[in-house]
């Protein structure tokens, strides 16, 4: 019963958070300058006053603000995200078409940055004060200071243009449909490497420095000194007594960085022509496609919530004290 109550409380909290997020998104988009009716009318190819009034009446834009908000929240509760007049498609269909590539890129970058940050941070912390620690710290600092778009362009220049090892842009090769399932997966993986490295680099640098500091701090705790006094090797001490404790703040911080990870995907997808939600967001902003923007803001907010739930699960796996609560 205790576990069930905690689960129901978590579900209720998530539902409330989505309601608040949808409300704030609606307020922010409608606070932007300009008349949505003029935008819709312009996309339809007519701008006379009578047609604009018809558009306002058809989409409820002539209703009071609170009525519009209530109508929007009701549609969201039913899973209706609206209709894009610019692209002549339902917003949910547009988002579903782009959701898969974004999820693939985002979770690949999340996994790569987390695993790489823990691994390199552990190497630097274990060799504290040595040349390898200095080298890892210097590289992580350079990665943190490097703009994402510049790093992406340099990777394309080196690995795609100069060495011709990896594809530069896109999601698949134009001939990928005839490769078969395994060949198609390999083709997508080849196109994924450069965007995933670009998106994960800055976060890997942060996690590396955080893991290094955390490991150095854990190495001076009583249980580690006791393990050394018992004669355990340094490798066994690192695996059994240090890594899990030192990784806890890294995993916690990774969950907080989920929103920034999705925001960085907008830049990376634009640089690599990756057909995900980031490029769709960029196109919707430039075209002032309000229904698509509202749908994207809501879906990306839900992705942040999902990544935080995943982080909590990982946190419970590596820290038994959290799981026991």
Secondary structure, DSSP 4 states (H G I P E B T S, - for coil): -HHHHHHHHHHHHHHHHHHHHHHHHHHHHHHSSS-HHHHHHHHHT---HHHHHHHHHHTTTTS-HHHHHHHHHHHHHTT---EETTTTEEHHHHHHHHHHHHHHHHHHHHHHHHHHHHHHHHHHHHTTTSHHHHHHHHHHHHHHHS-HHHHHHHHIIIIIIIS--S--SSSS-TTGGGSHHHHHHHHHHHHHHHHHHHHHHHHHHHHHHHHHHHHHHHTTSHHHHHHHHTT--HHHHIIIIIHHHHHHHHHHHHHHTHHHHHHHHHHHHHHTT--SHHHHHHHHHHHT-HHHHHHHHHHHHHHHHHHHHHHHHHHHHH-HHHHT-
